[in-house]
């Protein structure tokens, strides 16, 4: 199986006792690609979520200062649609 005998890098040099076939190197290349791609994708989702959160909080603060939004007891903020245009 490729996973059991995978090298750390597809371009790792052979050492004594360790020989990697072309199939193992190609498997390692694709496994690392899937790993780095999935980590990058989820980091992008988290980063986009943080950016949206900061942007939304800045918008709400701006509208609170302008008086477009009112705090309601138990419900949170009530902003009219006209305030966002």
N, C-alpha and C positions, 0 to 999 in steps of 0.2 A: 504494500500500500504506500502511496506517496506521502501521506501525512506522517507515518512512522519513521520514514527515512529521509524526511525533508531536511535540506541544508538550511542554514540561516539566511543565505543569500543565493540567488540563482547563479551568481558569478563567483562563489566561494571556491578557492583553490583546493585541490585534493591534498589530503594529509595522509600520513601513514595509517593504514587501517580504515580509512574512509574514502570510498570511491563513489562518485555520483554519476549516474547515467544521464543521457540527454533527456530521457523521459522524466526523471526526477527533477532535473533543472527546469524543464518547461512547467512541470507541476508546481514547483516552488514559485516560479515567476507569476503564474496565474493565482495561486493562493495568496501571495503577498499583494497582488493587485486588488483582489477582492477585499482583503483585510484593510488596506489603506483607503480604498474607495469607500467602503462602508463607514469607516471611522471619520473620513472627511465629510461624508454626507450627513451623518448625525451631528458632527460639530457645526456644520453649516446650519442645520435646523435649530440647534440651541442658540447659535449666534444670531440668527434671524429673529428668533423669539425674544431674545434680550433686546435687540434693536427695536422691535415693535413695541415692547413693553416701555422702553424709555421714551419712544416717540409718543405713545399714547398718554403716558403720564405727563409729558411736557404739554401736550395739547389740552389735557384736562386742567392742568395748573393755569394755563393761559386763559382758558374760558372761565375758570373760577375767579381769576383776578379781574376779568372784564365784566363779571356779573351775569354771564349767560347761563351758568349752571348753579343750581341750588342744592344744598344738601338736604335730603329728606330723611326723617327718622326711620331707621330700620331698613331703608331701601337702598341707600347710597346716593349717587348723584343723579340728578334729573337735568339733562341738557336738551334744549330745544334744537331741532334740526337746523334752524336758521343760523345758529351760532357757528356751525362748522363750514359755512360757505362764505 
